[in-house]
């Protein structure tokens, strides 16, 4: 109804797209799965295809034209323009009273201050995605959906960081990964005063289709209640449910790429898992020399997440993108997900613009072709995860460096690990409490293990040296603090890859 548009409104289609609900979307996804995959058209005008990063960033949606701005609602929606990396148009519908209407592209909804002329663009161009805004701060994003099946959200700091995806397919394998796309979105117009918004999405790829429902509620943490229905077109060797994607270049435990003036650069510093036996695991992230894939076998998983535990600005010294404010993301399964494994893929990266960390749930039983597979979970974004061990100490920092005894000639190469634990009941322990450190390794030899108080964090520091075996294979390490045989900390996990023999020999000469 363009002729009836008032200022500040996105153009809705003059045609009713018909009734819409989640049941219809699941039926539509199932129908598509029974047909041959049709790739999305990715042809866009040359003026958009050749945009630089700065020129694409110069295309700004006009806030006064936001969807629902004139309706005095708690949410507003702004739209992303096509261009640069985002070349596949997505369809976006508004759902009002159970009826869906398409949001039509209008070039006049955007301001552009870039150097490259865009020319007159067609009215059927489409959009790249959208972002949600909440009444507490309409100037900043609450969440955005942009590119393939990627989306992200903020916590109370209103700072973006890691992302999530709708689905991961064949991540971390020797062949090229498949990236499913959200091809269509439906945004339900909230009622006046309603503090949550519902978004539906259709996923499509050569291997699978899917129907997604997101109930998004802001707060100190942004909480997404997610329902997923998957319909495989063909067998998938490695499927990733509830995938999280992040960046780790360097930190306290891994300085392989520490050429930057900043001490640490990462969106997340560790993978946390609450397994089906209610054990808490912490695996610091790394920027490896080669692709690392780690698996944590479980049954009836209680939760996992990629977390940014280190909130100390001094550890980052970045006053531009503020890595200390980056949100964590936590997945809480709804119902019994059965046997499977949390998988972590770490990919080498030389800079902070590349997301090189992926974590997801991989069911033990493959998804049967031609069947419906349902998953539901809560995805929480914020500075603190919604659950954490209340009686167990947590890892505060992991540091590594050359092992050996200061002042003595090294006879063999070793690598030192220092793990700081705080919280739980550590601050209440008696001065003569005999804490022990339980360490197991898949290979190699542990030397000079110790645990001692660390007053600066009201906790304890565990230290040990690892002398790796001659094979050079990665070494899996587990460490936990115990008192009278009982665990008093979460389990620290690590996968250490020794340097080549030539580098080890060089260290012996120091």
MARLUMZA-526674 format. One record per residue (C-alpha): residue in one letter; x, y, z. Coordinates in nm, 4 decimals, always signed. Layout:
BAKE type        x        y        z
BAKE    A        X        Y        Z
...
END
This chain:
BAKE type        x        y        z
BAKE    X  +0.0000  +0.0000  +0.0000
BAKE    X  +0.2707  +0.2534  -0.1000
BAKE    X  +0.0137  +0.5161  -0.1882
BAKE    X  -0.1153  +0.5145  +0.1675
BAKE    X  +0.2238  +0.5159  +0.3408
BAKE    X  +0.2851  +0.7742  +0.6077
BAKE    X  +0.6307  +0.9055  +0.6917
BAKE    X  +0.8292  +0.6669  +0.9028
BAKE    X  +0.6816  +0.3431  +0.7723
BAKE    X  +0.8356  +0.0506  +0.5899
BAKE    X  +0.6454  -0.0455  +0.2766
BAKE    X  +0.4211  -0.3497  +0.3226
BAKE    X  +0.3031  -0.5393  +0.0198
BAKE    X  -0.0412  -0.4537  -0.1096
BAKE    X  -0.1067  -0.8288  -0.1337
BAKE    X  -0.1965  -1.0530  +0.1533
BAKE    X  +0.0568  -1.3345  +0.1612
BAKE    X  -0.1945  -1.5513  +0.3452
BAKE    X  -0.2338  -1.7008  +0.6895
BAKE    X  +0.0847  -1.7889  +0.8738
BAKE    X  +0.1799  -1.9932  +1.1798
BAKE    X  +0.4609  -2.2246  +1.2853
BAKE    X  +0.2704  -2.5378  +1.1841
BAKE    X  +0.2449  -2.4038  +0.8283
BAKE    X  +0.6185  -2.3216  +0.8280
BAKE    X  +0.7104  -2.6747  +0.9373
BAKE    X  +0.4898  -2.8184  +0.6665
BAKE    X  +0.6486  -2.5885  +0.4098
BAKE    X  +1.0010  -2.6904  +0.5178
BAKE    X  +0.9062  -3.0585  +0.4964
BAKE    X  +0.7646  -3.0010  +0.1475
BAKE    X  +1.0852  -2.8318  +0.0303
BAKE    X  +1.2959  -3.1186  +0.1677
BAKE    X  +1.1176  -3.3547  -0.0689
BAKE    X  +1.2245  -3.1447  -0.3661
BAKE    X  +1.5656  -3.0871  -0.5246
BAKE    X  +1.7641  -2.8049  -0.3688
BAKE    X  +1.7331  -2.4743  -0.5543
BAKE    X  +2.0209  -2.2373  -0.4712
BAKE    X  +1.9287  -1.8816  -0.3839
BAKE    X  +1.9898  -1.6268  -0.6537
BAKE    X  +2.2990  -1.4290  -0.5585
BAKE    X  +2.3135  -1.1894  -0.8494
BAKE    X  +2.3021  -0.8274  -0.7317
BAKE    X  +2.3764  -0.5038  -0.9214
BAKE    X  +2.7448  -0.4448  -0.9924
BAKE    X  +2.7398  -0.1260  -0.7836
BAKE    X  +2.6631  -0.3386  -0.4746
BAKE    X  +2.8860  -0.6294  -0.5687
BAKE    X  +3.2037  -0.4214  -0.5687
BAKE    X  +3.1491  -0.2150  -0.2543
BAKE    X  +3.4396  -0.1742  -0.0144
BAKE    X  +3.3857  -0.2432  +0.3550
BAKE    X  +3.3715  +0.1295  +0.4315
BAKE    X  +3.1245  +0.1963  +0.1512
BAKE    X  +2.8959  -0.0841  +0.2656
BAKE    X  +2.9078  +0.0474  +0.6223
BAKE    X  +2.8044  +0.3865  +0.4816
BAKE    X  +2.4617  +0.2458  +0.3808
BAKE    X  +2.2458  +0.3256  +0.6805
BAKE    X  +1.8800  +0.2432  +0.7323
BAKE    X  +1.6886  +0.5548  +0.8363
BAKE    X  +1.5747  +0.5125  +1.1987
BAKE    X  +1.2614  +0.7165  +1.1293
BAKE    X  +1.1556  +0.4485  +0.8795
BAKE    X  +1.1875  +0.1569  +1.1231
BAKE    X  +0.9115  -0.1009  +1.1232
BAKE    X  +0.6609  -0.0387  +1.4087
BAKE    X  +0.8097  +0.3040  +1.4870
BAKE    X  +0.4741  +0.4757  +1.4393
BAKE    X  +0.2880  +0.2089  +1.6410
BAKE    X  +0.4292  +0.3034  +1.9831
BAKE    X  +0.5526  -0.0502  +2.0520
BAKE    X  +0.8462  -0.1676  +2.2644
BAKE    X  +1.0289  -0.3052  +1.9583
BAKE    X  +1.1391  -0.1608  +1.6263
BAKE    X  +1.3027  -0.3283  +1.3256
BAKE    X  +1.5641  -0.1874  +1.0891
BAKE    X  +1.6723  -0.3645  +0.7704
BAKE    X  +2.0152  -0.4464  +0.6273
BAKE    X  +2.0990  -0.3567  +0.2689
BAKE    X  +2.2412  -0.6071  +0.0240
BAKE    X  +2.6055  -0.5706  -0.0791
BAKE    X  +2.9658  -0.6658  -0.0058
BAKE    X  +2.9579  -1.0145  +0.1577
BAKE    X  +2.5769  -1.0261  +0.1736
BAKE    X  +2.4664  -1.1056  -0.1806
BAKE    X  +2.1737  -1.3429  -0.1254
BAKE    X  +1.8417  -1.1600  -0.0874
BAKE    X  +1.6185  -1.2814  +0.1944
BAKE    X  +1.2428  -1.2361  +0.2054
BAKE    X  +1.1096  -1.0644  +0.5163
BAKE    X  +0.7423  -1.0654  +0.6153
BAKE    X  +0.5498  -0.8916  +0.8881
BAKE    X  +0.2883  -1.1094  +1.0600
BAKE    X  -0.0052  -0.9194  +1.2054
BAKE    X  -0.3139  -1.1004  +1.3294
BAKE    X  -0.1933  -1.4255  +1.1734
BAKE    X  -0.1621  -1.2681  +0.8267
BAKE    X  +0.1789  -1.2294  +0.6609
BAKE    X  +0.2673  -0.9382  +0.4336
BAKE    X  +0.6013  -0.8923  +0.2600
BAKE    X  +0.8216  -0.5936  +0.3402
BAKE    X  +0.9084  -0.4361  +0.0074
BAKE    X  +1.2456  -0.2828  -0.0680
BAKE    X  +1.2603  +0.0972  -0.0943
BAKE    X  +1.5904  +0.2678  -0.1664
BAKE    X  +1.4589  +0.5827  +0.0008
BAKE    X  +1.4619  +0.3991  +0.3383
BAKE    X  +1.8430  +0.4226  +0.3354
BAKE    X  +2.0977  +0.7017  +0.3698
BAKE    X  +2.4214  +0.6589  +0.1809
BAKE    X  +2.7403  +0.8589  +0.2325
BAKE    X  +2.9854  +0.6285  +0.0541
BAKE    X  +3.2174  +0.7174  -0.2298
BAKE    X  +3.0820  +0.4729  -0.4875
BAKE    X  +2.7597  +0.5598  -0.6690
BAKE    X  +2.4839  +0.3025  -0.6214
BAKE    X  +2.2565  +0.4179  -0.9016
BAKE    X  +1.8830  +0.3541  -0.9047
BAKE    X  +1.8103  +0.0105  -0.7585
BAKE    X  +1.5119  -0.2072  -0.8473
BAKE    X  +1.2128  -0.2153  -0.6148
BAKE    X  +1.2292  -0.5960  -0.5957
BAKE    X  +1.5909  -0.6003  -0.4747
BAKE    X  +1.5181  -0.7466  -0.1326
BAKE    X  +1.7157  -0.7227  +0.1913
BAKE    X  +2.0187  -0.8906  +0.3470
BAKE    X  +1.8683  -0.9257  +0.6955
BAKE    X  +1.7348  -0.7238  +0.9877
BAKE    X  +1.8103  -0.6016  +1.3368
BAKE    X  +1.5896  -0.5592  +1.6409
BAKE    X  +1.5809  -0.2540  +1.8673
BAKE    X  +1.4217  -0.2259  +2.2138
BAKE    X  +1.2631  +0.0774  +2.3744
BAKE    X  +1.5266  +0.1080  +2.6476
BAKE    X  +1.7761  +0.2195  +2.3805
BAKE    X  +1.6415  +0.2472  +2.0256
BAKE    X  +1.9804  +0.3766  +1.9077
BAKE    X  +2.1604  +0.0434  +1.9627
BAKE    X  +2.0845  -0.3070  +1.8376
BAKE    X  +1.9373  -0.5753  +2.0580
BAKE    X  +1.9876  -0.8573  +1.8045
BAKE    X  +2.0603  -0.9007  +1.4364
BAKE    X  +2.0151  -1.1726  +1.1756
BAKE    X  +2.2574  -1.1286  +0.8860
BAKE    X  +2.4428  -1.3648  +0.6519
BAKE    X  +2.3813  -1.7401  +0.5966
BAKE    X  +2.2114  -1.8566  +0.9200
BAKE    X  +2.4146  -1.6285  +1.1489
BAKE    X  +2.2586  -1.4201  +1.4245
BAKE    X  +2.3762  -1.2528  +1.7426
BAKE    X  +2.2511  -1.0539  +2.0398
BAKE    X  +2.3736  -0.8411  +2.3288
BAKE    X  +2.3501  -0.8419  +2.7065
BAKE    X  +2.3287  -0.5466  +2.9407
BAKE    X  +2.6547  -0.3962  +2.8059
BAKE    X  +2.4863  -0.3593  +2.4625
BAKE    X  +2.8100  -0.4919  +2.3108
BAKE    X  +2.8163  -0.7440  +2.0255
BAKE    X  +3.0687  -1.0272  +2.0261
BAKE    X  +3.0259  -1.3906  +1.9340
BAKE    X  +2.7529  -1.5200  +1.7022
BAKE    X  +2.5192  -1.8174  +1.6779
BAKE    X  +2.4016  -2.0096  +1.3726
BAKE    X  +2.0890  -2.1954  +1.2825
BAKE    X  +2.2764  -2.5146  +1.1982
BAKE    X  +2.6295  -2.6404  +1.1343
BAKE    X  +2.6924  -2.9018  +0.8649
BAKE    X  +3.0257  -3.0872  +0.8339
BAKE    X  +3.2198  -2.8349  +1.0443
BAKE    X  +3.5856  -2.9165  +1.1089
BAKE    X  +3.6093  -3.1939  +0.8520
BAKE    X  +3.8665  -3.2396  +0.5749
BAKE    X  +3.6188  -3.1256  +0.3109
BAKE    X  +3.4509  -2.7884  +0.2664
BAKE    X  +3.1879  -2.6988  +0.5220
BAKE    X  +2.8276  -2.6466  +0.4132
BAKE    X  +2.6629  -2.3240  +0.5280
BAKE    X  +2.2795  -2.3378  +0.5353
BAKE    X  +2.0917  -2.0122  +0.4755
BAKE    X  +1.7969  -1.8500  +0.6440
BAKE    X  +1.6126  -1.7638  +0.3236
BAKE    X  +1.2922  -1.6152  +0.4699
BAKE    X  +1.1940  -1.4448  +0.7943
BAKE    X  +0.8540  -1.3695  +0.9474
BAKE    X  +0.8404  -1.1011  +1.2191
BAKE    X  +0.5318  -1.1049  +1.4402
BAKE    X  +0.4061  -0.7612  +1.5308
BAKE    X  +0.4022  -0.7504  +1.9123
BAKE    X  +0.1024  -0.6308  +2.1088
BAKE    X  +0.1261  -0.2920  +2.2857
BAKE    X  +0.3398  -0.3314  +2.5978
BAKE    X  +0.4576  -0.6805  +2.5005
BAKE    X  +0.8211  -0.7241  +2.6112
BAKE    X  +0.9110  -1.0102  +2.3787
BAKE    X  +0.9040  -1.0558  +2.0044
BAKE    X  +0.8660  -1.3687  +1.7922
BAKE    X  +1.0700  -1.4336  +1.4793
BAKE    X  +1.0313  -1.7328  +1.2496
BAKE    X  +1.2839  -1.8424  +0.9877
BAKE    X  +1.3044  -2.0907  +0.7006
BAKE    X  +1.6416  -2.2647  +0.6612
BAKE    X  +1.7546  -2.4250  +0.3363
BAKE    X  +2.0708  -2.5948  +0.2091
BAKE    X  +2.1717  -2.8830  -0.0195
BAKE    X  +2.1475  -3.1249  +0.2767
BAKE    X  +1.8582  -3.0048  +0.4898
BAKE    X  +1.5644  -2.7706  +0.5354
BAKE    X  +1.4424  -2.6373  +0.8671
BAKE    X  +1.1734  -2.4360  +1.0426
BAKE    X  +1.2829  -2.2100  +1.3297
BAKE    X  +1.0904  -2.0174  +1.5934
BAKE    X  +1.2664  -1.7575  +1.8120
BAKE    X  +1.0942  -1.5980  +2.1118
BAKE    X  +1.3287  -1.3108  +2.1996
BAKE    X  +1.3066  -1.1355  +2.5355
BAKE    X  +1.5469  -0.8573  +2.6425
BAKE    X  +1.6682  -0.8031  +2.9965
BAKE    X  +1.9963  -0.8076  +3.1837
BAKE    X  +2.0514  -1.1072  +2.9577
BAKE    X  +1.8796  -1.1408  +2.6214
BAKE    X  +1.6996  -1.4743  +2.6202
BAKE    X  +1.5980  -1.6603  +2.3049
BAKE    X  +1.3599  -1.9544  +2.3351
BAKE    X  +1.4352  -2.1534  +2.0187
BAKE    X  +1.2344  -2.4329  +1.8543
BAKE    X  +1.3854  -2.6171  +1.5568
BAKE    X  +1.2358  -2.8684  +1.3142
BAKE    X  +1.4836  -3.0233  +1.0682
BAKE    X  +1.4103  -3.2212  +0.7504
BAKE    X  +1.7231  -3.3766  +0.5925
BAKE    X  +1.7345  -3.4130  +0.2156
BAKE    X  +2.0314  -3.6470  +0.2406
BAKE    X  +2.2542  -3.8076  +0.5011
BAKE    X  +2.4674  -3.5613  +0.7001
BAKE    X  +2.7916  -3.6985  +0.8420
BAKE    X  +2.8365  -3.4312  +1.1092
BAKE    X  +2.5434  -3.2130  +1.2083
BAKE    X  +2.5833  -2.9352  +1.4646
BAKE    X  +2.2805  -2.8399  +1.6754
BAKE    X  +2.2750  -2.4947  +1.8435
BAKE    X  +2.6137  -2.3888  +1.7025
BAKE    X  +2.8048  -2.0969  +1.8536
BAKE    X  +3.0798  -1.9155  +1.6626
BAKE    X  +3.3489  -1.6936  +1.8143
BAKE    X  +3.7018  -1.5540  +1.7749
BAKE    X  +4.0184  -1.6301  +1.9684
BAKE    X  +4.3479  -1.4873  +1.8461
BAKE    X  +4.5589  -1.4734  +2.1620
BAKE    X  +4.5289  -1.4716  +2.5385
BAKE    X  +4.7026  -1.5641  +2.8613
BAKE    X  +4.7380  -1.9311  +2.7699
BAKE    X  +4.8173  -1.8972  +2.3980
BAKE    X  +5.0523  -1.6271  +2.2697
BAKE    X  +5.1405  -1.7947  +1.9405
BAKE    X  +5.0060  -1.4960  +1.7453
BAKE    X  +5.1004  -1.2333  +2.0064
BAKE    X  +5.2443  -0.9752  +1.7689
BAKE    X  +4.9869  -0.7075  +1.8567
BAKE    X  +5.0429  -0.4340  +2.1146
BAKE    X  +4.7311  -0.5479  +2.3015
BAKE    X  +4.7880  -0.8281  +2.5553
BAKE    X  +4.4746  -1.0291  +2.4644
BAKE    X  +4.2390  -1.0418  +2.1655
BAKE    X  +3.9333  -1.2668  +2.1843
BAKE    X  +3.5531  -1.2639  +2.1918
BAKE    X  +3.5475  -1.5733  +2.4132
BAKE    X  +3.8135  -1.7339  +2.6296
BAKE    X  +3.6691  -2.0769  +2.7014
BAKE    X  +3.4126  -2.3496  +2.6415
BAKE    X  +3.2068  -2.4400  +2.9492
BAKE    X  +3.0001  -2.7580  +2.9749
BAKE    X  +2.7548  -2.8843  +3.2340
BAKE    X  +2.7256  -3.2489  +3.1381
BAKE    X  +2.4541  -3.5022  +3.2062
BAKE    X  +2.6282  -3.6172  +3.5262
BAKE    X  +2.6201  -3.2572  +3.6502
BAKE    X  +2.9976  -3.2241  +3.6150
BAKE    X  +3.1307  -2.8811  +3.5219
BAKE    X  +3.4050  -2.8666  +3.2591
BAKE    X  +3.6170  -2.5720  +3.1449
BAKE    X  +3.8247  -2.5838  +2.8288
BAKE    X  +4.0345  -2.2703  +2.7538
BAKE    X  +4.0299  -2.1749  +2.3861
BAKE    X  +4.3390  -2.1716  +2.1661
BAKE    X  +4.4614  -2.0448  +1.8293
BAKE    X  +4.6309  -2.3651  +1.7082
BAKE    X  +4.8911  -2.4200  +1.4381
BAKE    X  +4.6513  -2.6620  +1.2664
BAKE    X  +4.2777  -2.7252  +1.2906
BAKE    X  +4.1868  -2.8855  +1.6241
BAKE    X  +3.8611  -3.0758  +1.6733
BAKE    X  +3.7789  -3.1821  +2.0297
BAKE    X  +3.4837  -3.3957  +2.1377
BAKE    X  +3.3216  -3.4170  +2.4808
BAKE    X  +3.0981  -3.7247  +2.4878
BAKE    X  +2.7839  -3.6943  +2.6981
BAKE    X  +2.4304  -3.8171  +2.7539
BAKE    X  +2.1412  -3.5848  +2.8312
BAKE    X  +2.3545  -3.2700  +2.8199
BAKE    X  +2.2499  -2.9982  +3.0638
BAKE    X  +2.4191  -2.7047  +2.8909
BAKE    X  +2.7223  -2.5592  +2.7186
BAKE    X  +2.8476  -2.2197  +2.6119
BAKE    X  +3.1300  -2.0086  +2.4807
BAKE    X  +3.2108  -1.7630  +2.7600
BAKE    X  +3.4132  -1.4475  +2.8057
BAKE    X  +3.5075  -1.4875  +3.1719
BAKE    X  +3.7874  -1.2323  +3.1794
BAKE    X  +3.6202  -0.8913  +3.2307
BAKE    X  +3.9326  -0.6945  +3.3266
BAKE    X  +3.9989  -0.4075  +3.0821
BAKE    X  +4.3667  -0.4052  +3.1818
BAKE    X  +4.4049  -0.7519  +3.0301
BAKE    X  +4.2950  -0.6255  +2.6859
BAKE    X  +4.3776  -0.2530  +2.6740
BAKE    X  +4.1336  -0.2124  +2.3844
BAKE    X  +3.9361  +0.1103  +2.4168
BAKE    X  +3.7866  +0.0760  +2.0682
BAKE    X  +3.6023  -0.2571  +2.0546
BAKE    X  +3.6163  -0.3394  +2.4293
BAKE    X  +3.6736  -0.7147  +2.4344
BAKE    X  +3.6201  -0.7090  +2.8107
BAKE    X  +3.2525  -0.6288  +2.7468
BAKE    X  +3.1831  -0.9049  +2.4951
BAKE    X  +2.8821  -1.1209  +2.5877
BAKE    X  +2.8898  -1.4906  +2.6602
BAKE    X  +2.6337  -1.7299  +2.5098
BAKE    X  +2.4865  -2.0316  +2.6883
BAKE    X  +2.2760  -2.3154  +2.5435
BAKE    X  +2.0262  -2.4895  +2.7749
BAKE    X  +1.8611  -2.7916  +2.6059
BAKE    X  +1.4888  -2.8373  +2.6598
BAKE    X  +1.4027  -3.2021  +2.7042
BAKE    X  +1.6406  -3.4958  +2.6694
BAKE    X  +1.8837  -3.4624  +2.3791
BAKE    X  +2.0077  -3.8157  +2.4432
BAKE    X  +2.3607  -3.9395  +2.3699
BAKE    X  +2.6013  -3.7336  +2.1647
BAKE    X  +2.8925  -3.4984  +2.2062
BAKE    X  +2.9748  -3.1324  +2.2387
BAKE    X  +3.2242  -3.0630  +1.9623
BAKE    X  +3.4748  -2.7778  +1.9584
BAKE    X  +3.6553  -2.6727  +1.6408
BAKE    X  +3.9533  -2.4357  +1.6659
BAKE    X  +4.0958  -2.2961  +1.3418
BAKE    X  +4.4245  -2.1048  +1.3021
BAKE    X  +4.3827  -1.7312  +1.2488
BAKE    X  +4.6229  -1.4445  +1.2033
BAKE    X  +4.3858  -1.1612  +1.2872
BAKE    X  +4.0754  -1.0736  +1.4816
BAKE    X  +3.8398  -1.0331  +1.1837
BAKE    X  +3.8005  -1.4091  +1.1390
BAKE    X  +3.5716  -1.6206  +1.3554
BAKE    X  +3.7847  -1.9286  +1.4145
BAKE    X  +3.5967  -2.1017  +1.6986
BAKE    X  +3.2843  -2.3188  +1.6619
BAKE    X  +3.1058  -2.5211  +1.9320
BAKE    X  +2.7886  -2.7282  +1.8901
BAKE    X  +2.5987  -3.0409  +1.9950
BAKE    X  +2.6414  -3.3422  +1.7677
BAKE    X  +2.3776  -3.6145  +1.8275
BAKE    X  +2.5099  -3.9693  +1.8341
BAKE    X  +2.2268  -4.0914  +1.6131
BAKE    X  +2.2407  -3.9459  +1.2602
BAKE    X  +1.9405  -3.7487  +1.1375
BAKE    X  +1.7332  -3.9849  +0.9246
BAKE    X  +1.6507  -3.8637  +0.5746
BAKE    X  +1.2821  -3.7958  +0.5155
BAKE    X  +1.2019  -3.7678  +0.8866
BAKE    X  +1.1252  -3.4749  +1.1159
BAKE    X  +1.3805  -3.4022  +1.3902
BAKE    X  +1.2826  -3.1642  +1.6691
BAKE    X  +1.5153  -2.9736  +1.9015
BAKE    X  +1.4357  -2.7008  +2.1523
BAKE    X  +1.6714  -2.4924  +2.3632
BAKE    X  +1.7198  -2.1657  +2.5478
BAKE    X  +1.9986  -1.9422  +2.4163
BAKE    X  +2.1088  -1.6798  +2.6696
BAKE    X  +2.3305  -1.3832  +2.5787
BAKE    X  +2.4969  -1.1743  +2.8493
BAKE    X  +2.7979  -1.1052  +3.0652
BAKE    X  +2.7188  -1.3943  +3.3008
BAKE    X  +2.5720  -1.7325  +3.2021
BAKE    X  +2.2311  -1.8159  +3.3519
BAKE    X  +2.3735  -2.1119  +3.5472
BAKE    X  +2.7131  -2.1839  +3.6990
BAKE    X  +2.8470  -2.4086  +3.9747
BAKE    X  +2.7634  -2.2538  +4.3100
BAKE    X  +2.9791  -2.4889  +4.5226
BAKE    X  +3.2745  -2.5443  +4.2896
BAKE    X  +3.5615  -2.3062  +4.2234
BAKE    X  +3.5954  -2.1844  +3.8660
BAKE    X  +3.9018  -2.1312  +3.6505
BAKE    X  +3.9935  -1.7623  +3.6580
BAKE    X  +4.2976  -1.7791  +3.4299
BAKE    X  +4.5191  -2.0262  +3.2449
BAKE    X  +4.8801  -1.9350  +3.1732
BAKE    X  +5.1462  -2.1351  +2.9966
BAKE    X  +5.5173  -2.1032  +2.9295
BAKE    X  +5.8483  -2.2821  +2.9284
BAKE    X  +5.8943  -2.5326  +3.2103
BAKE    X  +6.1968  -2.6264  +3.4172
BAKE    X  +6.3652  -2.4976  +3.7324
BAKE    X  +6.5049  -2.1450  +3.7244
BAKE    X  +6.8834  -2.1446  +3.7422
BAKE    X  +6.9190  -2.5099  +3.6435
BAKE    X  +7.0151  -2.6398  +3.2982
BAKE    X  +6.7202  -2.8024  +3.1189
BAKE    X  +6.7880  -3.1638  +3.0236
BAKE    X  +6.4508  -3.2207  +2.8567
BAKE    X  +6.1882  -2.9939  +2.7090
BAKE    X  +5.8833  -2.9262  +2.9258
BAKE    X  +5.5905  -2.6869  +2.9186
BAKE    X  +5.4488  -2.5211  +3.2299
BAKE    X  +5.0820  -2.4687  +3.3113
BAKE    X  +4.9515  -2.2347  +3.5822
BAKE    X  +4.5762  -2.2467  +3.6470
BAKE    X  +4.4109  -2.0044  +3.8877
BAKE    X  +4.0899  -2.1090  +4.0628
BAKE    X  +3.8547  -1.8797  +4.2531
BAKE    X  +3.5060  -1.8792  +4.3968
BAKE    X  +3.3137  -2.1756  +4.5277
BAKE    X  +3.4206  -2.2408  +4.8839
BAKE    X  +3.7927  -2.1725  +4.8394
BAKE    X  +3.7891  -1.8495  +5.0399
BAKE    X  +3.6427  -2.0405  +5.3376
BAKE    X  +3.9109  -2.3083  +5.3559
BAKE    X  +4.1263  -2.3297  +5.6656
BAKE    X  +4.4868  -2.2159  +5.6314
BAKE    X  +4.6064  -2.5735  +5.6814
BAKE    X  +4.3596  -2.7292  +5.4357
BAKE    X  +4.5439  -2.9935  +5.2361
BAKE    X  +4.4227  -2.9285  +4.8842
BAKE    X  +4.5456  -3.1691  +4.6210
BAKE    X  +4.5691  -3.1364  +4.2453
BAKE    X  +4.4508  -3.4386  +4.0446
BAKE    X  +4.6113  -3.4478  +3.6990
BAKE    X  +4.5749  -3.7019  +3.4190
BAKE    X  +4.7309  -3.6876  +3.0733
BAKE    X  +4.6880  -3.8956  +2.7595
BAKE    X  +5.0663  -3.9145  +2.7175
BAKE    X  +5.3854  -3.7553  +2.8466
BAKE    X  +5.5028  -3.7062  +3.2036
BAKE    X  +5.3869  -3.4606  +3.4720
BAKE    X  +5.6557  -3.2987  +3.6868
BAKE    X  +5.6707  -3.0577  +3.9864
BAKE    X  +5.2961  -3.0366  +4.0389
BAKE    X  +5.1811  -2.8054  +4.3183
BAKE    X  +4.8861  -2.6098  +4.4499
BAKE    X  +4.9112  -2.3045  +4.6756
BAKE    X  +4.6961  -2.0123  +4.7961
BAKE    X  +4.6586  -1.7076  +4.5729
BAKE    X  +4.5417  -1.4217  +4.7924
BAKE    X  +4.4825  -1.1752  +4.5080
BAKE    X  +4.1750  -1.3726  +4.3975
BAKE    X  +4.1014  -1.5421  +4.7327
BAKE    X  +4.1702  -1.8690  +4.5590
BAKE    X  +4.4428  -2.1140  +4.4673
BAKE    X  +4.6939  -2.1653  +4.1874
BAKE    X  +4.7727  -2.5117  +4.0504
BAKE    X  +5.1001  -2.5533  +3.8599
BAKE    X  +5.2784  -2.8363  +3.6828
BAKE    X  +5.5230  -2.9083  +3.4021
BAKE    X  +5.4436  -3.1464  +3.1174
BAKE    X  +5.7237  -3.3355  +2.9446
BAKE    X  +5.5610  -3.4442  +2.6162
BAKE    X  +5.6279  -3.7790  +2.4528
BAKE    X  +5.8495  -3.8226  +2.1493
BAKE    X  +5.5578  -3.8718  +1.9076
BAKE    X  +5.4695  -3.5038  +1.8990
BAKE    X  +5.0984  -3.5905  +1.9153
BAKE    X  +4.8560  -3.3603  +2.0998
BAKE    X  +4.8272  -3.4318  +2.4719
BAKE    X  +4.4868  -3.4233  +2.6436
BAKE    X  +4.5110  -3.3003  +3.0032
BAKE    X  +4.2571  -3.3024  +3.2881
BAKE    X  +4.3068  -3.1240  +3.6188
BAKE    X  +4.0863  -3.0716  +3.9232
BAKE    X  +4.1349  -2.9501  +4.2781
BAKE    X  +4.0256  -3.1956  +4.5485
BAKE    X  +3.9975  -3.1965  +4.9280
BAKE    X  +3.9761  -3.5287  +5.1122
BAKE    X  +3.9126  -3.6952  +4.7787
BAKE    X  +3.6158  -3.4701  +4.6942
BAKE    X  +3.6200  -3.2208  +4.4036
BAKE    X  +3.6227  -2.8542  +4.5043
BAKE    X  +3.6642  -2.7101  +4.1543
BAKE    X  +3.5316  -2.7582  +3.8056
BAKE    X  +3.7342  -2.9822  +3.5753
BAKE    X  +4.0001  -2.7997  +3.3714
BAKE    X  +4.0603  -2.9542  +3.0292
BAKE    X  +4.3331  -2.8760  +2.7785
BAKE    X  +4.4765  -3.0095  +2.4557
BAKE    X  +4.8447  -2.9259  +2.4263
BAKE    X  +5.0355  -2.9736  +2.1005
BAKE    X  +5.4135  -2.9801  +2.1550
BAKE    X  +5.6311  -2.7708  +1.9230
BAKE    X  +5.8425  -2.9499  +1.6602
BAKE    X  +6.1564  -3.1264  +1.7839
BAKE    X  +6.3769  -2.8527  +1.6337
BAKE    X  +6.2063  -2.5889  +1.8471
BAKE    X  +6.2251  -2.8045  +2.1583
BAKE    X  +6.6004  -2.8363  +2.1119
BAKE    X  +6.6346  -2.4592  +2.0859
BAKE    X  +6.4597  -2.4137  +2.4219
BAKE    X  +6.7159  -2.6409  +2.5897
BAKE    X  +6.9897  -2.3915  +2.5008
BAKE    X  +6.8241  -2.1056  +2.6906
END
